[in-house]
Amino acid sequence: MNSTRHKFRIGAVSYLNTVPLVWGMLHGEQREQVDLSFSLPSECARQLESGQLEVGLVPVAEITRQRLEIVPGVGIACFGPVRSILLFSRVPWRKVQTVAADIGSRTSVQLARIILAERFGVEPEITAQEPRLEDMLAQSDAALIIGDPALRLDPQSLPYEHLDLGDEWRKLTGLPMVFAAWAGRQPAPGLARITTASYEFGSTHIDEIIESEYGKRGVTRALAETYLRHHIRFVLGEKEMEGLRTFVQWAGLEKTDAYATTGS
């Protein structure tokens, strides 16, 4: 084959829920087609905006801000409890006036705003902070923690009220919640085949992924398995895209042509 062909510059976030999506890029045939890098969500977004990346696994809020086009097929979604987007409060929910938010995701912040407003009628001030629960709650009424830091917490054992925002979204809308998707400014048509094939390879190696990742992530094997097999949805079908469009509308984010994509 042509070994000098262009490698797509692709960026991803280094959370556990990303691993099945990039497994083929790391260990399968797709590794010959991509130059893959990992970073924090904010840094991945900056690299995409500056042109250092052609495509990134981007939070929905960032897709709207940059007016990016979604690469159809796969992403990170849930339908019901997601387990890794948790909102904690040390006061009754209707008395929440301040929220300390994990600096990692604008999408989860917007989701928290929607849930708090629609369910409890509050519109708190939200500030960014490192994801350390006790420090966050020492300064604010509530705390939003996402990704691997949320997985490392056992919400049932903590002395705080908590909400799983994936489950709250399902109760509110009856739809899946999409947190992130592959997107770029003008992604090449062939990228959808690469990202989908990479996930398909990962989906056949879930046991291997769990064994290789759970220890380094600081979670139990049982939680890693439940999370990847049951909490996270990776295929973005019609219902997921409907949920995405609904979130964009409810969050008051600017709509773009990206959300016309349905995976076809």
RODO-2510 file (C-alpha; in nm, 4 decimals, decimal comma):
residues 264
     n   res          X          Y          Z
     1     m     0,0000     0,0000     0,0000
     2     n     0,0998     0,3645    -0,0332
     3     s     0,3002     0,4362     0,2834
     4     t     0,3383     0,8069     0,2014
     5     r    -0,0335     0,8871     0,2035
     6     h    -0,1603     1,1667     0,4236
     7     k    -0,2136     1,0889     0,7913
     8     f    -0,5085     1,2668     0,9461
     9     r    -0,4202     1,4774     1,2514
    10     i    -0,6744     1,3665     1,5119
    11     g    -0,7096     1,4734     1,8733
    12     a    -0,8937     1,3029     2,1574
    13     v    -0,9472     1,3470     2,5298
    14     s    -0,7807     1,0942     2,7574
    15     y    -1,0888     0,9784     2,9508
    16     l    -1,1844     0,6127     2,9860
    17     n    -1,4932     0,6607     2,7689
    18     t    -1,2712     0,7639     2,4770
    19     v    -1,0653     0,4453     2,4670
    20     p    -1,3045     0,2199     2,2681
    21     l    -1,3366     0,4951     2,0059
    22     v    -0,9613     0,5216     1,9479
    23     w    -0,8624     0,1573     2,0028
    24     g    -0,8318     0,0945     1,6305
    25     m    -0,6206     0,4093     1,5932
    26     l    -0,3936     0,2796     1,8673
    27     h    -0,3817    -0,0928     1,7895
    28     g    -0,5698    -0,1629     1,4653
    29     e    -0,5366    -0,0867     1,0970
    30     q    -0,6377     0,2751     1,1527
    31     r    -0,3083     0,3552     1,3274
    32     e    -0,1478     0,3726     0,9833
    33     q    -0,3998     0,6373     0,8777
    34     v    -0,3879     0,8835     1,1674
    35     d    -0,1544     1,0915     1,3782
    36     l    -0,3379     1,0657     1,7122
    37     s    -0,2763     1,2882     2,0134
    38     f    -0,4402     1,3225     2,3558
    39     s    -0,5031     1,6317     2,5656
    40     l    -0,7494     1,8005     2,7987
    41     p    -1,0823     1,8985     2,6373
    42     s    -0,9939     2,2682     2,6401
    43     e    -0,6549     2,2061     2,4795
    44     c    -0,8009     1,9730     2,2164
    45     a    -1,0501     2,2456     2,1269
    46     r    -0,7748     2,5061     2,0995
    47     q    -0,5668     2,2811     1,8739
    48     l    -0,8654     2,2239     1,6491
    49     e    -0,9423     2,5948     1,6329
    50     s    -0,5811     2,6821     1,5468
    51     g    -0,5621     2,4204     1,2718
    52     q    -0,3150     2,1921     1,4495
    53     l    -0,5799     1,9194     1,4328
    54     e    -0,8079     1,8257     1,1449
    55     v    -1,0610     1,6447     1,3615
    56     g    -1,1142     1,6167     1,7351
    57     l    -1,3439     1,4329     1,9721
    58     v    -1,5134     1,7559     2,0709
    59     p    -1,7738     1,8466     2,3354
    60     v    -2,1071     1,9471     2,1829
    61     a    -2,0825     2,3013     2,3208
    62     e    -1,7479     2,3461     2,1485
    63     i    -1,8873     2,2152     1,8188
    64     t    -2,1440     2,4930     1,8244
    65     r    -1,8969     2,7625     1,9295
    66     q    -1,6533     2,6811     1,6500
    67     r    -1,9277     2,6011     1,3962
    68     l    -1,7748     2,2624     1,3261
    69     e    -1,9119     1,9827     1,1114
    70     i    -1,9807     1,6506     1,2818
    71     v    -1,8193     1,3373     1,1420
    72     p    -2,1178     1,0983     1,1430
    73     g    -2,1215     0,7569     1,3042
    74     v    -1,9819     0,7454     1,6554
    75     g    -1,9253     0,9612     1,9620
    76     i    -1,9945     0,9623     2,3352
    77     a    -2,3566     0,9490     2,4507
    78     c    -2,5861     0,7881     2,7056
    79     f    -2,9521     0,7041     2,7502
    80     g    -3,0093     0,7104     3,1233
    81     p    -2,7402     0,7155     3,3919
    82     v    -2,3970     0,8028     3,2529
    83     r    -2,2107     0,7664     3,5865
    84     s    -1,9327     1,0073     3,4861
    85     i    -2,1270     1,3379     3,4926
    86     l    -2,2197     1,3939     3,8574
    87     l    -2,3619     1,6982     4,0338
    88     f    -2,3270     1,7096     4,4141
    89     s    -2,4871     1,9515     4,6588
    90     r    -2,4400     2,0254     5,0279
    91     v    -2,7673     2,2211     5,0421
    92     p    -3,1208     2,1429     4,9214
    93     w    -3,1321     2,1669     4,5413
    94     r    -3,3776     2,4564     4,5396
    95     k    -3,1350     2,6578     4,7523
    96     v    -2,8311     2,6122     4,5250
    97     q    -2,6901     2,9571     4,4433
    98     t    -2,3315     2,8689     4,3470
    99     v    -2,1794     2,5743     4,1592
   100     a    -1,8115     2,4878     4,1275
   101     a    -1,7664     2,3149     3,7933
   102     d    -1,4930     2,0834     3,6733
   103     i    -1,2881     2,2890     3,4287
   104     g    -1,3045     2,0085     3,1722
   105     s    -1,6367     2,0557     2,9931
   106     r    -1,8628     2,3391     2,8846
   107     t    -2,1230     2,0856     2,7690
   108     s    -2,1714     1,9411     3,1174
   109     v    -2,1955     2,2933     3,2609
   110     q    -2,4748     2,3746     3,0151
   111     l    -2,6478     2,0467     3,1022
   112     a    -2,6249     2,1269     3,4733
   113     r    -2,7797     2,4701     3,4073
   114     i    -3,0704     2,3091     3,2203
   115     i    -3,1398     2,0482     3,4896
   116     l    -3,1173     2,2939     3,7798
   117     a    -3,3433     2,5449     3,6062
   118     e    -3,6038     2,3008     3,4763
   119     r    -3,6265     2,0731     3,7767
   120     f    -3,5548     2,3066     4,0681
   121     g    -3,6097     2,6570     3,9344
   122     v    -3,2621     2,7849     4,0225
   123     e    -3,0041     2,9654     3,8091
   124     p    -2,6824     2,9574     4,0126
   125     e    -2,3534     3,1312     3,9475
   126     i    -2,1059     2,8768     3,8065
   127     t    -1,7289     2,9037     3,8449
   128     a    -1,4494     2,6814     3,7108
   129     q    -1,2380     2,4821     3,9549
   130     e    -1,0124     2,1780     3,9678
   131     p    -1,2125     1,8560     4,0247
   132     r    -1,1561     1,8087     4,3980
   133     l    -1,4967     1,7581     4,5549
   134     e    -1,4277     1,8698     4,9114
   135     d    -1,2458     2,1846     4,7994
   136     m    -1,5267     2,2662     4,5577
   137     l    -1,7970     2,2267     4,8196
   138     a    -1,5985     2,4279     5,0721
   139     q    -1,6502     2,7313     4,8474
   140     s    -1,9776     2,6563     4,6651
   141     d    -2,3195     2,5071     4,7315
   142     a    -2,2792     2,2425     4,4613
   143     a    -2,0046     2,0790     4,2573
   144     l    -1,9991     1,9317     3,9065
   145     i    -1,7416     1,6582     3,8412
   146     i    -1,6999     1,4775     3,5098
   147     g    -1,4978     1,2032     3,3438
   148     d    -1,2519     0,9812     3,5254
   149     p    -1,2525     1,1961     3,8435
   150     a    -1,6276     1,1291     3,8706
   151     l    -1,5737     0,7557     3,8205
   152     r    -1,3284     0,7547     4,1104
   153     l    -1,6002     0,8808     4,3450
   154     d    -1,8622     0,6573     4,5068
   155     p    -2,1639     0,8889     4,5197
   156     q    -2,3668     0,6514     4,7362
   157     s    -2,1089     0,6681     5,0151
   158     l    -2,0761     1,0479     5,0212
   159     p    -2,2766     1,2700     5,2593
   160     y    -2,4158     1,4862     4,9796
   161     e    -2,7168     1,4872     4,7524
   162     h    -2,6180     1,3911     4,3997
   163     l    -2,7643     1,3789     4,0502
   164     d    -2,6495     1,1772     3,7515
   165     l    -2,7009     1,4306     3,4732
   166     g    -2,7367     1,1677     3,2012
   167     d    -3,0302     1,0184     3,3887
   168     e    -3,1771     1,3620     3,4590
   169     w    -3,1685     1,4466     3,0868
   170     r    -3,3496     1,1228     2,9973
   171     k    -3,6178     1,1948     3,2584
   172     l    -3,6575     1,5491     3,1274
   173     t    -3,6664     1,4779     2,7535
   174     g    -3,6992     1,1036     2,6982
   175     l    -3,3930     1,1280     2,4713
   176     p    -3,0285     1,0231     2,4735
   177     m    -2,7691     1,2831     2,5721
   178     v    -2,4715     1,3312     2,3401
   179     f    -2,1658     1,4718     2,5145
   180     a    -1,9059     1,4648     2,2380
   181     a    -1,8620     1,3766     1,8714
   182     w    -1,5846     1,3677     1,6152
   183     a    -1,5900     1,7038     1,4388
   184     g    -1,3764     1,9362     1,2294
   185     r    -1,3954     2,2492     1,0216
   186     q    -1,4119     2,0628     0,6901
   187     p    -1,3505     1,6956     0,7703
   188     a    -1,2530     1,4784     0,4751
   189     p    -1,5187     1,2251     0,3668
   190     g    -1,2891     0,9335     0,4502
   191     l    -1,2708     1,0267     0,8174
   192     a    -1,6094     0,8730     0,8964
   193     r    -1,4839     0,5355     0,7769
   194     i    -1,1736     0,5677     0,9959
   195     t    -1,3513     0,6765     1,3144
   196     t    -1,6251     0,4157     1,2753
   197     a    -1,3813     0,1358     1,1958
   198     s    -1,1649     0,2339     1,4927
   199     y    -1,4645     0,2001     1,7239
   200     e    -1,5769    -0,1261     1,5641
   201     f    -1,2306    -0,2643     1,6350
   202     g    -1,2522    -0,1352     1,9925
   203     s    -1,5975    -0,2841     2,0445
   204     t    -1,4575    -0,6323     1,9765
   205     h    -1,1786    -0,5765     2,2306
   206     i    -1,3772    -0,4402     2,5264
   207     d    -1,2427    -0,7056     2,7665
   208     e    -0,8876    -0,6168     2,6672
   209     i    -0,9607    -0,2457     2,7069
   210     i    -1,1070    -0,2991     3,0530
   211     e    -0,8082    -0,5050     3,1673
   212     s    -0,5586    -0,2510     3,0362
   213     e    -0,7348     0,0590     3,1682
   214     y    -0,9186     0,0079     3,4962
   215     g    -0,6128     0,0004     3,7214
   216     k    -0,4479     0,3067     3,5728
   217     r    -0,7782     0,4948     3,5952
   218     g    -0,8158     0,4202     3,9653
   219     v    -1,1498     0,2403     3,9315
   220     t    -1,2591    -0,1182     3,9881
   221     r    -1,2769    -0,3638     3,7034
   222     a    -1,6488    -0,4077     3,7688
   223     l    -1,7149    -0,0353     3,7356
   224     a    -1,5055    -0,0055     3,4188
   225     e    -1,6996    -0,2934     3,2630
   226     t    -2,0418    -0,1587     3,3617
   227     y    -1,9450     0,1863     3,2436
   228     l    -1,8188     0,0858     2,8988
   229     r    -2,0758    -0,1859     2,8322
   230     h    -2,3897    -0,0259     2,9745
   231     h    -2,3591     0,3428     3,0597
   232     i    -2,1881     0,4798     2,7491
   233     r    -2,3406     0,4647     2,4013
   234     f    -2,0928     0,5018     2,1178
   235     v    -2,3109     0,4805     1,8057
   236     l    -2,4834     0,8069     1,7138
   237     g    -2,8095     0,7136     1,5451
   238     e    -3,1282     0,9094     1,4776
   239     k    -3,2371     0,9253     1,8437
   240     e    -2,8936     1,0406     1,9584
   241     m    -2,8919     1,3189     1,6975
   242     e    -3,2421     1,4207     1,8046
   243     g    -3,1168     1,4399     2,1612
   244     l    -2,8198     1,6466     2,0467
   245     r    -3,0365     1,8939     1,8584
   246     t    -3,2700     1,9205     2,1571
   247     f    -2,9788     1,9949     2,3879
   248     v    -2,8516     2,2669     2,1547
   249     q    -3,1959     2,4299     2,1573
   250     w    -3,2477     2,4037     2,5330
   251     a    -2,8993     2,5306     2,6085
   252     g    -2,9488     2,8299     2,3808
   253     l    -2,6411     2,7404     2,1804
   254     e    -2,6058     2,8593     1,8228
   255     k    -2,7371     2,6017     1,5761
   256     t    -2,5245     2,5059     1,2797
   257     d    -2,5537     2,2755     0,9823
   258     a    -2,3566     2,0187     1,1815
   259     y    -2,6754     1,8964     1,3461
   260     a    -2,8371     1,8012     1,0184
   261     t    -2,5979     1,5043     1,0114
   262     t    -2,7709     1,1779     1,1039
   263     g    -2,5019     0,9249     1,0337
   264     s    -2,6131     0,8376     0,6811
***
